Amino acid sequence: MIVHYIHILVGFNEHTSSFMRIGYARVSTFDQNLDLQLNALQNVGCEKIFQEKVSGTSKERPQLQMMIAHLRSGDEVVVWKLDRLGRSLTHLIELVNQFSDKGVSFSSVNDKIDTSTSSGKLIFHLFCSLAEYERNIIRERTMAGLEVARLKGKLGGKPKGLTEEAKNTARIAESLHKEGYGVKMIAAQLNKSRTTVYKYLAYRGVNIN
């Protein structure tokens, strides 16, 4: 992944009191080109652009973290498209709320969103509502699945040759993991050992770091 940022404004002084429009550009692989995003961000007046090449699902984004550390109240973060910033809708909302807490606005060139305007704030709040709706749906399905699993009793077995009931438990374990539950909590919810939960998650293709 690329671990550097570029200064567009010659002679920039990080201690200056003026507010900045700061860009963030990302592509998923090293063979992809950042030029399209960089040109767009420069055209809208970004004075500083952080850039990196890393998968959208990766939690390791050193340049994103560096950008956040550099933000000051009054600054504006700009991206080419929303999917360049967040790993998911939930992650995007977390980041924009983090910007807001710092007194920093956010805008997306292609999506015509600018949280410094009333209409931009309205659109973003709609995103927040959709994310909450999605979380509630997942939670309801997860709890319904847990109830079915409890009624059917303890489910065990190894990943290979799982019964249909065990496969259902594996799906429930995956849903709980997506909700942010740790392996220990999932094991307690399912009344399983942590070893079994790890096997279920591995069966569902979930990588545990």
Secondary structure, 3 states (H helix, E strand, C coil): CCCEEEECCCCCCCCCCCCCEEEEEEECCCCCCCHHHHHHHHHCCCCEEEEEECCCCCCCCHHHHHHHHHCCCCCEEEECCHHHCCCCHHHHHHHHHHHHHCCCEEEECCCCEECCCHHHHHHHHHHHHHHHHHHHHHHHHHHHHHHHHHHHCCCCCCCCCCCHHHHHHHHHHHHHHHCCCCHHHHHHHHCCCHHHHHHHHHHCCCCCC
